[in-house]
């Protein structure tokens, strides 16, 4: 698997935090990354980046047909997983991710909160279970939790498991021992997105690098926890950049069991707030390529769904998306209302569980 260096790595003579400015590569090499890679030859990878780019460049009808064939080979084409998500610790994150309203570096009006108590989480878990949820995901705005934080999260995992649901967490970067502790507590899934293509990473985030993300995924895998990992598109990257993200995910030693594809939610106060909207058909292409390259993964239509028309969402399901976050809120940004989702599923003849986003105020 090719490893690419960040295109905006800081040097000892430059400040640690640089203004976030994404400048897509105008000249691309055969590897498709603009020349920043340490190793340009990924021809032996499961999905060479050039092959992923070829998928993106297919005529739209051909791409959709191929994605449908792969999808139906491995999944019920008319079933969509509904997932539950609760922010158990909101805001105040020391990372400077250019897309994130929870960063302490950005003035977005999101107030920092303490970690929710087990009783508060239990209330949300019970409500989700009664609505039909089978998996409960908890997100905490940390760069990397301290061991004392992990001890508290263990209590929350026990709450989820005691109520009979699968447990998922997204807590930031983990050490090997922390991942083992979470596994021992009964954690089923861990979410840790790669965000964008390796060579674009430093244009979006300066407080960590891609290798930090890959190390955490290794720790999660070593602990035998299922991986949920995807990224965000529409941050100003080119099609080649989107191919780089999908190739990086598809070429992990074991590709993720769950792949959330997010369309950038432009939040005022974040550095990427004024980024032009991605063409909706380009988003659909990304879903289709993710489906083809990671056939047995749940491809999740995630953040950004609120701004999508019903027609675009329908095309995403046709392209192989078979999971959504369901409810009125996705961490700190809006998500399509429950009734609106129910009606869309009914129109499309799609079957699903009735999991909902737990409506609990984390502040």
C-alpha positions in Angstrom: 0.0 0.0 0.0 1.4 3.3 -1.0 2.1 5.9 1.7 1.9 9.6 0.8 3.5 12.5 2.5 1.4 15.5 3.5 1.8 18.3 1.0 1.9 21.0 3.7 4.2 19.4 6.3 5.6 22.0 8.7 9.3 22.6 9.2 11.1 23.8 12.3 11.0 27.4 10.9 7.2 27.5 10.5 4.5 27.7 13.0 2.9 24.4 14.1 -0.6 25.5 13.0 -0.8 26.8 9.5 -3.9 28.4 7.9 -5.9 25.7 6.2 -6.0 26.2 2.5 -6.7 23.3 0.2 -5.0 23.7 -3.2 -5.8 20.7 -5.4 -3.0 19.4 -7.6 -3.1 20.7 -11.1 -0.5 18.2 -12.4 -0.9 14.6 -11.5 1.5 11.7 -12.0 0.5 8.2 -12.9 -0.2 7.5 -9.2 -2.6 10.4 -9.2 -1.3 12.3 -6.2 0.7 15.2 -7.7 4.2 13.9 -6.8 4.1 14.0 -3.0 4.3 10.2 -2.5 7.2 8.5 -0.8 6.4 5.5 -3.0 4.7 6.1 -6.3 4.4 2.5 -7.3 1.3 0.9 -5.9 0.8 -1.4 -8.8 0.8 -4.4 -6.5 -1.9 -3.1 -4.2 -5.4 -4.7 -4.1 -6.7 -1.6 -5.8 -4.0 0.5 -7.5 -4.9 4.2 -7.3 -4.9 4.4 -11.1 -7.5 1.6 -11.3 -9.7 3.4 -8.7 -9.4 6.6 -10.8 -10.4 4.5 -13.9 -13.6 3.6 -12.0 -14.4 7.2 -11.3 -13.9 8.1 -14.9 -16.3 5.5 -16.3 -19.4 6.7 -18.0 -22.0 7.3 -15.3 -24.4 4.5 -16.4 -21.6 2.0 -16.7 -20.3 2.9 -13.2 -23.8 2.5 -11.7 -24.4 -0.8 -13.4 -21.1 -2.2 -12.2 -21.8 -0.9 -8.6 -25.2 -2.5 -8.7 -23.8 -5.9 -9.8 -21.3 -5.9 -6.9 -23.9 -4.7 -4.4 -26.4 -7.4 -5.3 -23.8 -10.0 -5.2 -23.1 -9.3 -1.5 -26.2 -7.6 -0.1 -29.9 -7.3 -0.2 -30.3 -4.4 -2.6 -33.5 -3.2 -0.9 -32.3 -3.2 2.7 -30.7 -0.1 4.4 -29.2 -0.2 7.9 -30.3 2.5 10.2 -27.7 3.6 12.8 -27.9 5.5 16.1 -25.4 8.2 17.0 -25.0 10.2 20.2 -22.5 12.9 21.1 -21.4 12.0 24.6 -18.8 14.7 24.9 -19.2 17.7 22.6 -16.8 20.6 21.6 -13.5 21.9 22.9 -11.4 19.6 20.7 -7.8 20.7 20.4 -7.5 19.4 16.8 -7.8 22.0 14.0 -9.7 20.0 11.4 -10.9 22.5 8.8 -14.3 21.0 8.5 -15.2 20.5 12.2 -17.4 22.8 14.3 -16.2 21.1 17.5 -12.6 22.3 17.1 -11.6 24.8 19.8 -9.7 26.6 17.1 -13.0 27.7 15.3 -15.7 30.1 16.5 -18.8 28.1 15.5 -21.0 28.6 18.6 -20.5 25.0 19.7 -20.0 25.0 23.5 -17.8 22.4 25.1 -19.4 19.9 27.4 -18.3 17.3 29.9 -18.7 13.6 29.2 -22.2 12.4 29.8 -23.0 10.3 32.8 -24.0 6.6 32.6 -27.5 7.5 33.6 -27.8 10.0 30.8 -26.5 7.6 28.3 -28.7 4.8 29.6 -31.8 7.0 28.9 -30.6 7.5 25.3 -29.8 3.8 24.8 -33.2 2.7 26.1 -35.0 5.2 23.9 -33.0 4.0 20.8 -33.6 0.3 21.6 -37.3 0.9 22.0 -37.3 2.5 18.6 -35.7 -0.5 17.1 -31.9 0.2 17.2 -29.5 -2.7 17.4 -26.3 -0.6 17.5 -25.5 2.5 19.5 -22.6 4.8 18.5 -21.0 7.3 20.9 -18.8 10.2 19.8 -16.5 12.2 22.0 -14.6 15.3 20.8 -11.1 14.3 21.9 -7.8 14.3 20.0 -6.8 11.3 22.0 -8.5 10.2 25.2 -6.4 9.8 28.4 -6.5 6.5 30.2 -8.8 8.0 32.8 -11.2 9.0 29.9 -11.1 5.4 28.7 -12.1 4.2 32.1 -15.2 6.4 32.0 -16.1 5.3 28.4 -15.8 1.7 29.6 -18.7 2.4 31.9 -20.7 3.8 29.0 -20.0 0.7 26.9 -21.2 -1.5 29.7 -24.5 0.6 29.7 -25.0 -0.1 26.0 -24.1 -3.8 26.3 -26.3 -4.3 29.3 -29.3 -2.9 27.4 -28.6 -5.5 24.6 -27.2 -3.3 21.9 -24.0 -3.4 19.9 -21.6 -0.7 21.0 -19.6 1.7 18.7 -17.3 4.6 19.7 -15.4 7.4 18.0 -13.0 8.9 20.5 -10.0 10.1 18.5 -6.6 8.4 18.4 -6.1 5.3 20.6 -3.0 3.5 21.9 -2.8 -0.2 21.6 -3.5 -0.7 25.3 -6.5 1.6 25.1 -8.0 -0.4 22.2 -7.5 -3.6 24.2 -9.3 -2.1 27.1 -12.2 -1.1 25.0 -12.4 -4.6 23.5 -12.4 -6.1 26.9 -15.3 -3.8 27.8 -17.3 -5.3 24.9 -16.8 -2.6 22.2 -18.0 -4.0 18.9 -17.0 -1.2 16.4 -14.6 1.7 16.4 -15.0 4.7 14.1 -11.9 6.5 12.9 -12.1 8.2 9.5 -9.1 8.8 7.2 -10.9 12.1 6.1 -9.2 12.7 2.8 -6.4 11.5 0.4 -3.0 11.2 2.1 -1.3 14.0 0.0 -4.2 16.4 0.9 -4.2 15.6 4.6 -2.0 18.5 5.7 -4.1 21.0 3.8 -7.1 20.1 6.0 -5.5 19.2 9.4 -2.2 20.3 10.9 -2.4 18.8 14.4 -2.0 15.2 13.2 -1.0 13.3 10.1 -2.3 10.4 8.1 0.1 8.0 9.8 -1.5 8.8 13.2 -4.9 7.7 11.8 -3.4 4.5 10.3 -1.7 3.7 13.6 -5.0 3.9 15.5 -6.7 1.6 12.9 -3.9 -0.9 13.4 -4.5 -0.8 17.2 -8.2 -1.3 16.7 -7.6 -4.3 14.3 -5.1 -5.8 16.7 -7.7 -5.7 19.4 -10.1 -7.5 17.2 -12.6 -4.6 17.1 -14.5 -4.0 13.9 -13.5 -0.9 11.9 -15.7 1.9 10.8 -13.6 4.3 8.6 -14.4 6.6 5.7 -13.9 10.2 4.8 -15.3 13.5 3.7 -15.6 14.7 0.1 -16.4 18.2 -1.2 -13.5 19.8 0.7 -12.1 21.3 -2.6 -10.3 18.1 -3.7 -10.2 16.9 -7.3 -11.6 13.6 -8.5 -8.0 12.3 -8.2 -8.1 13.2 -4.5 -11.4 11.3 -4.0 -9.8 8.3 -5.8 -6.9 8.6 -3.3 -9.2 8.5 -0.3 -11.0 5.4 -1.6 -7.8 3.7 -2.6 -6.3 4.3 0.8 -9.4 2.7 2.5 -9.7 -0.2 0.0 -6.0 -1.0 0.4 -5.9 -1.3 4.2 -4.7 -4.8 5.2 -8.4 -5.5 5.9 -10.7 -2.9 4.5 -13.3 -1.5 7.0 -16.6 -3.3 7.8 -18.3 0.1 7.6 -17.3 3.0 5.3 -19.1 6.3 6.0 -18.9 8.7 3.1 -19.6 12.3 4.2 -20.5 15.3 2.0 -18.9 18.4 3.6 -21.3 20.2 5.9 -20.3 23.9 5.5 -20.5 25.3 9.1 -20.0 29.1 9.5 -16.8 29.7 11.4 -14.9 26.8 10.0 -12.1 27.4 7.5 -13.9 25.3 4.9 -17.3 27.1 5.3 -17.1 28.8 1.9 -15.9 25.8 -0.1 -18.0 25.4 -3.3 -20.5 22.6 -3.2 -19.5 19.3 -4.7 -21.5 18.3 -7.8 -24.1 15.7 -6.5 -23.3 13.3 -9.3 -19.7 13.3 -8.2 -20.8 12.3 -4.7 -22.8 9.5 -6.2 -19.7 8.3 -8.1 -17.8 8.2 -4.8 -20.4 6.0 -3.3 -20.3 3.7 -6.3 -16.5 3.4 -6.3 -16.5 2.7 -2.6 -19.1 -0.1 -3.2 -17.0 -1.7 -6.0 -13.7 -1.6 -4.2 -15.1 -2.7 -0.7 -17.9 -5.1 -1.7 -18.7 -6.5 1.8 -18.5 -3.2 3.7 -21.5 -1.3 4.8 -21.2 1.9 2.7 -22.9 4.6 4.8 -24.5 7.7 3.4 -23.5 9.9 6.3 -23.1 13.7 7.0 -24.4 16.0 4.4 -27.6 14.1 3.7 -29.8 17.0 4.9 -28.7 19.0 1.8 -29.3 16.2 -0.6 -32.5 15.9 -2.6 -34.5 12.7 -2.5 -33.4 11.9 -6.1 -29.7 12.2 -5.1 -30.2 10.0 -2.1 -32.1 7.4 -4.3 -29.1 7.3 -6.7 -26.8 6.8 -3.7 -28.8 3.7 -2.7 -28.7 2.6 -6.3 -25.0 3.0 -6.3 -24.6 0.7 -3.3 -25.1 2.8 -0.1 -26.8 0.5 2.4 -26.5 2.4 5.7 -27.6 5.8 7.0 -27.6 7.7 10.3 -31.3 8.2 11.1 -32.7 11.0 13.1 -32.6 14.8 13.7 -29.0 15.4 14.5 -25.6 14.0 13.6 -23.2 15.0 16.4 -23.5 18.8 16.0 -25.0 19.2 12.6 -28.5 18.6 11.2 -29.7 15.4 9.7 -32.9 14.7 7.8 -36.0 14.4 10.1 -37.2 10.9 11.0 -40.5 11.3 9.3 -38.9 12.6 6.1 -36.6 9.5 6.1 -39.5 7.2 6.7 -41.4 8.6 3.8 -38.4 8.3 1.5 -37.8 4.7 2.5 -41.4 4.0 1.7 -41.3 5.7 -1.7 -38.2 3.7 -2.7 -39.5 0.4 -1.2 -36.5 0.1 1.1 -36.6 -2.0 4.2 -34.9 -1.0 7.4 -34.8 -1.1 11.2 -36.2 1.8 13.1 -33.1 3.0 14.9 -33.1 6.7 15.7 -30.5 9.2 16.7 -30.9 9.6 20.4 -32.3 13.0 21.2 -30.4 13.8 24.3 -28.8 17.1 25.0 -25.1 16.4 25.6 -24.5 19.9 27.0 
